[in-house]
Amino acid sequence: MSLMITDECINCDVCEPECPNQAISQGPEIYQIDPERCTECVGHFNEPQCQQVCPVDCIPFDPDRKESQDALHQKYLKLIAA
């Protein structure tokens, strides 16, 4: 399951540098997460780092993008091979 950033985002800039997959970028109004690059930090950390640093708790799991741990790990392997 990918993560997503909700409208509660205050553009504080702390999540973007924490993402090991460079999945977070500034969108038109708030930060956004590229679901093709988001592995929930699988392969890097035990917990999603963006969720850990977000001061307003606006980074939930995206219910429309459910992925197993194996699928997230496979995505991670593709990203590090590129």
SULGI-V510928 format. One record per pair of residues at least 6 apart in sequence whose ideal C-beta (glycine too) atoms are under 6 Angstrom apart, sorted by sequence separation. I is the first residue (numbers start at 0). J is the second residue. If there is no record, write none. Layout:
BEGIN
<<I;J> <I;J>>
END
This chain:
BEGIN
<<23;30> <40;47> <15;23> <39;47> <40;48> <50;58> <14;23> <23;32> <49;58> <22;32> <22;33> <22;36> <22;37> <20;36> <20;38> <8;29> <8;30> <19;43> <4;30> <4;31> <4;32> <3;32> <2;32> <34;64> <41;71> <17;48> <18;49> <41;72> <17;49> <39;71> <1;34> <38;71> <42;75> <41;75> <2;37> <14;49> <17;52> <1;37> <38;74> <38;75> <13;52> <14;53> <2;47> <9;55> <7;55> <8;57> <7;57> <5;57> <4;57> <4;58> <2;58> <2;60> <3;61> <20;78> <0;60> <1;61> <1;64> <0;64> <0;65> <0;66>>
END
